[in-house]
């Protein structure tokens, strides 16, 4: 599994947590930075999935 999938998931969770805390406390900056981190994590996770799929295809053609 590509490390981007793991790191992306970590950032998604961390960002979602910041976003919720920001909403709960009325801290718009924390809410916004949490949202950005969450969405960046989603992108990173998708990059990892794509790289995993490319590796699978490469291995399939080598056999």
Biopython code that builds the backbone (N, CA, C, O; Angstrom):
import numpy as np
from Bio.PDB.StructureBuilder import StructureBuilder

atoms = [
    (1, "UNK", "N", (0.841, -1.165, 0.000)),
    (1, "UNK", "CA", (0.000, 0.000, 0.000)),
    (1, "UNK", "C", (0.895, 1.240, 0.000)),
    (1, "UNK", "O", (1.854, 1.324, 0.768)),
    (2, "UNK", "N", (0.577, 2.181, -0.854)),
    (2, "UNK", "CA", (1.350, 3.408, -0.963)),
    (2, "UNK", "C", (1.210, 4.247, 0.307)),
    (2, "UNK", "O", (0.126, 4.346, 0.882)),
    (3, "UNK", "N", (2.312, 4.844, 0.730)),
    (3, "UNK", "CA", (2.289, 5.629, 1.972)),
    (3, "UNK", "C", (1.357, 6.834, 1.876)),
    (3, "UNK", "O", (0.875, 7.324, 2.897)),
    (4, "UNK", "N", (1.098, 7.316, 0.659)),
    (4, "UNK", "CA", (0.183, 8.447, 0.497)),
    (4, "UNK", "C", (-1.237, 8.108, 0.938)),
    (4, "UNK", "O", (-1.972, 8.980, 1.400)),
    (5, "UNK", "N", (-1.613, 6.867, 0.797)),
    (5, "UNK", "CA", (-2.954, 6.466, 1.253)),
    (5, "UNK", "C", (-3.066, 6.594, 2.766)),
    (5, "UNK", "O", (-4.066, 7.090, 3.284)),
    (6, "UNK", "N", (-2.039, 6.147, 3.463)),
    (6, "UNK", "CA", (-2.039, 6.201, 4.925)),
    (6, "UNK", "C", (-1.951, 7.648, 5.402)),
    (6, "UNK", "O", (-2.725, 8.077, 6.259)),
    (7, "UNK", "N", (-1.010, 8.389, 4.844)),
    (7, "UNK", "CA", (-0.842, 9.789, 5.244)),
    (7, "UNK", "C", (-2.085, 10.613, 4.903)),
    (7, "UNK", "O", (-2.495, 11.477, 5.678)),
    (8, "UNK", "N", (-2.673, 10.344, 3.755)),
    (8, "UNK", "CA", (-3.883, 11.061, 3.358)),
    (8, "UNK", "C", (-5.024, 10.817, 4.322)),
    (8, "UNK", "O", (-5.746, 11.745, 4.688)),
    (9, "UNK", "N", (-5.185, 9.580, 4.732)),
    (9, "UNK", "CA", (-6.234, 9.245, 5.699)),
    (9, "UNK", "C", (-5.969, 9.949, 7.022)),
    (9, "UNK", "O", (-6.891, 10.462, 7.656)),
    (10, "UNK", "N", (-4.710, 9.971, 7.433)),
    (10, "UNK", "CA", (-4.339, 10.653, 8.683)),
    (10, "UNK", "C", (-4.717, 12.134, 8.617)),
    (10, "UNK", "O", (-5.273, 12.683, 9.568)),
    (11, "UNK", "N", (-4.409, 12.771, 7.486)),
    (11, "UNK", "CA", (-4.727, 14.194, 7.341)),
    (11, "UNK", "C", (-6.235, 14.438, 7.253)),
    (11, "UNK", "O", (-6.733, 15.454, 7.737)),
    (12, "UNK", "N", (-6.947, 13.514, 6.642)),
    (12, "UNK", "CA", (-8.408, 13.641, 6.594)),
    (12, "UNK", "C", (-8.992, 13.660, 8.004)),
    (12, "UNK", "O", (-9.813, 14.517, 8.332)),
    (13, "UNK", "N", (-8.572, 12.725, 8.821)),
    (13, "UNK", "CA", (-9.092, 12.615, 10.186)),
    (13, "UNK", "C", (-8.675, 13.827, 11.016)),
    (13, "UNK", "O", (-9.488, 14.416, 11.727)),
    (14, "UNK", "N", (-7.410, 14.186, 10.916)),
    (14, "UNK", "CA", (-6.901, 15.330, 11.675)),
    (14, "UNK", "C", (-7.628, 16.616, 11.259)),
    (14, "UNK", "O", (-8.007, 17.423, 12.108)),
    (15, "UNK", "N", (-7.816, 16.796, 9.963)),
    (15, "UNK", "CA", (-8.505, 17.980, 9.467)),
    (15, "UNK", "C", (-9.963, 18.018, 9.875)),
    (15, "UNK", "O", (-10.480, 19.070, 10.250)),
    (16, "UNK", "N", (-10.628, 16.877, 9.803)),
    (16, "UNK", "CA", (-12.037, 16.811, 10.204)),
    (16, "UNK", "C", (-12.185, 17.144, 11.685)),
    (16, "UNK", "O", (-13.141, 17.806, 12.089)),
    (17, "UNK", "N", (-11.239, 16.683, 12.483)),
    (17, "UNK", "CA", (-11.270, 16.978, 13.921)),
    (17, "UNK", "C", (-11.106, 18.477, 14.160)),
    (17, "UNK", "O", (-11.852, 19.070, 14.941)),
    (18, "UNK", "N", (-10.131, 19.089, 13.489)),
    (18, "UNK", "CA", (-9.930, 20.535, 13.624)),
    (18, "UNK", "C", (-11.182, 21.298, 13.188)),
    (18, "UNK", "O", (-11.583, 22.276, 13.820)),
    (19, "UNK", "N", (-11.780, 20.835, 12.108)),
    (19, "UNK", "CA", (-12.972, 21.497, 11.587)),
    (19, "UNK", "C", (-14.104, 21.465, 12.616)),
    (19, "UNK", "O", (-14.762, 22.480, 12.845)),
    (20, "UNK", "N", (-14.330, 20.323, 13.228)),
    (20, "UNK", "CA", (-15.392, 20.179, 14.232)),
    (20, "UNK", "C", (-15.095, 21.042, 15.459)),
    (20, "UNK", "O", (-15.983, 21.716, 15.982)),
    (21, "UNK", "N", (-13.845, 21.016, 15.909)),
    (21, "UNK", "CA", (-13.471, 21.835, 17.066)),
    (21, "UNK", "C", (-13.663, 23.318, 16.737)),
    (21, "UNK", "O", (-14.157, 24.084, 17.565)),
    (22, "UNK", "N", (-13.278, 23.708, 15.547)),
    (22, "UNK", "CA", (-13.455, 25.097, 15.127)),
    (22, "UNK", "C", (-14.917, 25.508, 15.111)),
    (22, "UNK", "O", (-15.269, 26.599, 15.561)),
    (23, "UNK", "N", (-15.768, 24.631, 14.590)),
    (23, "UNK", "CA", (-17.209, 24.922, 14.580)),
    (23, "UNK", "C", (-17.751, 25.023, 15.999)),
    (23, "UNK", "O", (-18.515, 25.935, 16.317)),
    (24, "UNK", "N", (-17.355, 24.086, 16.846)),
    (24, "UNK", "CA", (-17.873, 24.032, 18.215)),
    (24, "UNK", "C", (-17.453, 25.247, 19.043)),
    (24, "UNK", "O", (-18.194, 25.705, 19.912)),
    (25, "UNK", "N", (-16.261, 25.758, 18.763)),
    (25, "UNK", "CA", (-15.754, 26.881, 19.552)),
    (25, "UNK", "C", (-15.965, 28.231, 18.872)),
    (25, "UNK", "O", (-15.654, 29.276, 19.443)),
    (26, "UNK", "N", (-16.494, 28.204, 17.656)),
    (26, "UNK", "CA", (-16.696, 29.453, 16.925)),
    (26, "UNK", "C", (-15.411, 30.017, 16.337)),
    (26, "UNK", "O", (-15.353, 31.191, 15.972)),
    (27, "UNK", "N", (-14.387, 29.185, 16.246)),
    (27, "UNK", "CA", (-13.093, 29.602, 15.712)),
    (27, "UNK", "C", (-13.084, 29.332, 14.205)),
    (27, "UNK", "O", (-12.816, 28.214, 13.764)),
    (28, "UNK", "N", (-13.379, 30.373, 13.428)),
    (28, "UNK", "CA", (-13.491, 30.227, 11.967)),
    (28, "UNK", "C", (-12.158, 29.859, 11.315)),
    (28, "UNK", "O", (-12.131, 29.144, 10.314)),
    (29, "UNK", "N", (-11.067, 30.341, 11.875)),
    (29, "UNK", "CA", (-9.751, 30.031, 11.305)),
    (29, "UNK", "C", (-9.452, 28.543, 11.468)),
    (29, "UNK", "O", (-9.029, 27.890, 10.514)),
    (30, "UNK", "N", (-9.667, 28.004, 12.664)),
    (30, "UNK", "CA", (-9.425, 26.572, 12.899)),
    (30, "UNK", "C", (-10.361, 25.733, 12.028)),
    (30, "UNK", "O", (-9.956, 24.707, 11.482)),
    (31, "UNK", "N", (-11.603, 26.172, 11.904)),
    (31, "UNK", "CA", (-12.570, 25.454, 11.069)),
    (31, "UNK", "C", (-12.103, 25.422, 9.613)),
    (31, "UNK", "O", (-12.163, 24.382, 8.957)),
    (32, "UNK", "N", (-11.639, 26.568, 9.117)),
    (32, "UNK", "CA", (-11.187, 26.648, 7.723)),
    (32, "UNK", "C", (-9.912, 25.839, 7.493)),
    (32, "UNK", "O", (-9.796, 25.133, 6.492)),
    (33, "UNK", "N", (-8.957, 25.939, 8.419)),
    (33, "UNK", "CA", (-7.718, 25.173, 8.231)),
    (33, "UNK", "C", (-7.992, 23.676, 8.330)),
    (33, "UNK", "O", (-7.354, 22.879, 7.643)),
    (34, "UNK", "N", (-8.923, 23.301, 9.169)),
    (34, "UNK", "CA", (-9.312, 21.895, 9.256)),
    (34, "UNK", "C", (-9.919, 21.401, 7.959)),
    (34, "UNK", "O", (-9.632, 20.295, 7.502)),
    (35, "UNK", "N", (-10.762, 22.237, 7.375)),
    (35, "UNK", "CA", (-11.397, 21.877, 6.106)),
    (35, "UNK", "C", (-10.345, 21.712, 5.011)),
    (35, "UNK", "O", (-10.402, 20.768, 4.224)),
    (36, "UNK", "N", (-9.393, 22.627, 4.968)),
    (36, "UNK", "CA", (-8.324, 22.547, 3.963)),
    (36, "UNK", "C", (-7.500, 21.275, 4.160)),
    (36, "UNK", "O", (-7.211, 20.567, 3.196)),
    (37, "UNK", "N", (-7.123, 20.984, 5.404)),
    (37, "UNK", "CA", (-6.318, 19.788, 5.675)),
    (37, "UNK", "C", (-7.093, 18.518, 5.332)),
    (37, "UNK", "O", (-6.531, 17.569, 4.786)),
    (38, "UNK", "N", (-8.381, 18.507, 5.655)),
    (38, "UNK", "CA", (-9.221, 17.346, 5.347)),
    (38, "UNK", "C", (-9.265, 17.105, 3.839)),
    (38, "UNK", "O", (-9.112, 15.971, 3.384)),
    (39, "UNK", "N", (-9.473, 18.168, 3.069)),
    (39, "UNK", "CA", (-9.556, 18.010, 1.620)),
    (39, "UNK", "C", (-8.208, 17.676, 0.995)),
    (39, "UNK", "O", (-8.145, 16.923, 0.023)),
    (40, "UNK", "N", (-7.136, 18.228, 1.542)),
    (40, "UNK", "CA", (-5.796, 17.869, 1.061)),
    (40, "UNK", "C", (-5.526, 16.392, 1.328)),
    (40, "UNK", "O", (-4.901, 15.712, 0.514)),
    (41, "UNK", "N", (-5.994, 15.903, 2.461)),
    (41, "UNK", "CA", (-5.851, 14.486, 2.784)),
    (41, "UNK", "C", (-6.595, 13.603, 1.803)),
    (41, "UNK", "O", (-6.109, 12.538, 1.420)),
    (42, "UNK", "N", (-7.782, 14.049, 1.395)),
    (42, "UNK", "CA", (-8.554, 13.283, 0.405)),
    (42, "UNK", "C", (-7.779, 13.178, -0.901)),
    (42, "UNK", "O", (-7.716, 12.111, -1.512)),
    (43, "UNK", "N", (-7.189, 14.296, -1.325)),
    (43, "UNK", "CA", (-6.416, 14.296, -2.569)),
    (43, "UNK", "C", (-5.204, 13.379, -2.443)),
    (43, "UNK", "O", (-4.924, 12.585, -3.341)),
    (44, "UNK", "N", (-4.489, 13.491, -1.329)),
    (44, "UNK", "CA", (-3.304, 12.653, -1.114)),
    (44, "UNK", "C", (-3.674, 11.174, -1.118)),
    (44, "UNK", "O", (-2.941, 10.347, -1.661)),
    (45, "UNK", "N", (-4.798, 10.846, -0.519)),
    (45, "UNK", "CA", (-5.253, 9.454, -0.482)),
    (45, "UNK", "C", (-5.547, 8.951, -1.899)),
    (45, "UNK", "O", (-5.213, 7.815, -2.236)),
    (46, "UNK", "N", (-6.166, 9.787, -2.718)),
    (46, "UNK", "CA", (-6.460, 9.394, -4.099)),
    (46, "UNK", "C", (-5.181, 9.215, -4.912)),
    (46, "UNK", "O", (-5.103, 8.328, -5.761)),
    (47, "UNK", "N", (-4.185, 10.052, -4.654)),
    (47, "UNK", "CA", (-2.888, 9.897, -5.321)),
    (47, "UNK", "C", (-2.301, 8.533, -4.972)),
    (47, "UNK", "O", (-1.792, 7.830, -5.845)),
    (48, "UNK", "N", (-2.371, 8.167, -3.719)),
    (48, "UNK", "CA", (-1.876, 6.863, -3.285)),
    (48, "UNK", "C", (-2.607, 5.716, -3.955)),
    (48, "UNK", "O", (-1.990, 4.729, -4.356)),
    (49, "UNK", "N", (-3.926, 5.844, -4.078)),
    (49, "UNK", "CA", (-4.710, 4.796, -4.751)),
    (49, "UNK", "C", (-4.281, 4.673, -6.208)),
    (49, "UNK", "O", (-4.138, 3.567, -6.730)),
    (50, "UNK", "N", (-4.078, 5.812, -6.858)),
    (50, "UNK", "CA", (-3.672, 5.800, -8.260)),
    (50, "UNK", "C", (-2.308, 5.137, -8.422)),
    (50, "UNK", "O", (-2.110, 4.328, -9.328)),
    (51, "UNK", "N", (-1.375, 5.479, -7.546)),
    (51, "UNK", "CA", (-0.044, 4.866, -7.618)),
    (51, "UNK", "C", (-0.106, 3.364, -7.359)),
    (51, "UNK", "O", (0.601, 2.594, -8.010)),
    (52, "UNK", "N", (-0.938, 2.946, -6.423)),
    (52, "UNK", "CA", (-1.119, 1.513, -6.172)),
    (52, "UNK", "C", (-1.655, 0.810, -7.415)),
    (52, "UNK", "O", (-1.184, -0.268, -7.776)),
    (53, "UNK", "N", (-2.629, 1.416, -8.059)),
    (53, "UNK", "CA", (-3.212, 0.815, -9.263)),
    (53, "UNK", "C", (-2.193, 0.728, -10.393)),
    (53, "UNK", "O", (-2.165, -0.257, -11.131)),
    (54, "UNK", "N", (-1.351, 1.760, -10.533)),
    (54, "UNK", "CA", (-0.309, 1.725, -11.560)),
    (54, "UNK", "C", (0.674, 0.589, -11.295)),
    (54, "UNK", "O", (1.082, -0.111, -12.222)),
    (55, "UNK", "N", (1.050, 0.406, -10.046)),
    (55, "UNK", "CA", (1.979, -0.680, -9.701)),
    (55, "UNK", "C", (1.362, -2.040, -10.002)),
    (55, "UNK", "O", (2.039, -2.941, -10.497)),
    (56, "UNK", "N", (0.087, -2.182, -9.705)),
    (56, "UNK", "CA", (-0.596, -3.452, -9.988)),
    (56, "UNK", "C", (-0.583, -3.736, -11.481)),
    (56, "UNK", "O", (-0.338, -4.868, -11.899)),
    (57, "UNK", "N", (-0.844, -2.715, -12.283)),
    (57, "UNK", "CA", (-0.843, -2.897, -13.736)),
    (57, "UNK", "C", (0.556, -3.241, -14.242)),
    (57, "UNK", "O", (0.708, -4.106, -15.105)),
    (58, "UNK", "N", (1.571, -2.573, -13.714)),
    (58, "UNK", "CA", (2.948, -2.875, -14.109)),
    (58, "UNK", "C", (3.295, -4.323, -13.789)),
    (58, "UNK", "O", (3.880, -5.024, -14.614)),
    (59, "UNK", "N", (2.938, -4.763, -12.605)),
    (59, "UNK", "CA", (3.228, -6.140, -12.197)),
    (59, "UNK", "C", (2.465, -7.146, -13.040)),
    (59, "UNK", "O", (2.969, -8.235, -13.314)),
    (60, "UNK", "N", (1.273, -6.796, -13.448)),
    (60, "UNK", "CA", (0.459, -7.680, -14.274)),
    (60, "UNK", "C", (1.123, -7.895, -15.639)),
    (60, "UNK", "O", (1.095, -8.999, -16.184)),
    (61, "UNK", "N", (1.717, -6.829, -16.181)),
    (61, "UNK", "CA", (2.328, -6.915, -17.505)),
    (61, "UNK", "C", (3.717, -7.553, -17.479)),
    (61, "UNK", "O", (4.213, -7.987, -18.519)),
    (62, "UNK", "N", (4.337, -7.613, -16.332)),
    (62, "UNK", "CA", (5.666, -8.218, -16.214)),
    (62, "UNK", "C", (5.605, -9.732, -16.211)),
    (62, "UNK", "O", (6.596, -10.395, -16.517)),
    (63, "UNK", "N", (4.481, -10.274, -15.878)),
    (63, "UNK", "CA", (4.359, -11.738, -15.756)),
    (63, "UNK", "C", (4.247, -12.395, -17.068)),
    (63, "UNK", "O", (4.139, -13.619, -17.139)),
]
sb = StructureBuilder()
sb.init_structure("model")
sb.init_model(0)
sb.init_chain("A")
sb.init_seg("    ")
for serial, (resi, resn, name, xyz) in enumerate(atoms, 1):
    if name == "N":
        sb.init_residue(resn, " ", resi, " ")
    sb.init_atom(name, np.array(xyz, "f"), 0.0, 1.0, " ", f" {name:<3s}", serial, name[0])
structure = sb.get_structure()
